[in-house]
């Protein structure tokens, strides 16, 4: 399976970030016998090299509208609340109905921020450029690992990417046989003949598109997937169904579910969805979480948008990312993003 293009950039940052103890004890393999609950509870550390936010003297006011990704809704909401504590007259209003809603909102001008858990498609970029004469600017705000998870009672600890495809896909482009029961994944006893219930996101979601591209190799989902409008709905569904499996950003994980470790191939080492494993290219489903903006070439951003992103790329901004269970940027990765808003 081909690995995401983001890893070329990520790998270059390992040396700088490793010195700040970004790698957790849970960043090694998942099949070592460590407690899954303990591994999920351990949060990623924030790079000490990130700057602290310095408030500007100018008065900031008005509302920034953020329309897009459900995966990012909690992060952006908390960024907005922290931003308003610094600038009481500035407000960030967030609507998270899926990544596909971000490009139209940016094009129409009804949103200044377009959170997306995937990259914009060429058609979306072209539509924006047709109106404005330049491309939208992609701001990489943090990292995410897309997790595959089961009910917390399930004894399964890991699967291969081929098995993931065989579980969720009707076309099975990875070449595996169809998997419909837990016994086909090696479980015995009461689990052996139990059918697997599938939960996932709906087609408006960037997570849906990313999983389709990376896990299903652009194949088709099975008709039986119970599609949910939000990641929280997927997690809830799996936590209430003992024989279910689902996927979402790891920031939505609760005690009612268990993350599975993933391996690229049969017989390969299975890795947890941790910051260290994402950066080291060992976990197969790592990605950037983005916020797109309308920035005209050689023109400054509005003060509110500029300062919002200056806050995002600080220690305080990335601490919010970590607190929400997602993966913070190192200073090595944050610096070039910060440069885009100067």
Buried (B, 14 or more C-beta within 10 A) or exposed (E): BEBBEBBEEBEEBBEBBBEBEBBBEBBBBBBEEBEBEEBBEBBBBBBEBBBEBEEEEEEBEEEBBBBBBBBBBBBBBBBBEBBBEBBEEBBBBBBBBBBBBBBBBBBEEEBBBBBBBBBBEEEBBEBBEEEBEEBBBBBBBBBBBBBBBBBBEBEBBBBBBBBBBBBBBEEBEBEBEEBBBBBBBEBEEEBEEBEBBBBBBBEBBBBBBBBBEBBBBEBEBBEEBBBBBBBBBBBBBBBEBBBBBBBBBBBBBBEBBBBBBBBBEEEBBBBBBBBBBBBBBBBBBBBBBBBBBBBEEEEEBEBBBBBBBBBBBBBBBBBBBBBBBBBBBBBBBBBEBBEBBE
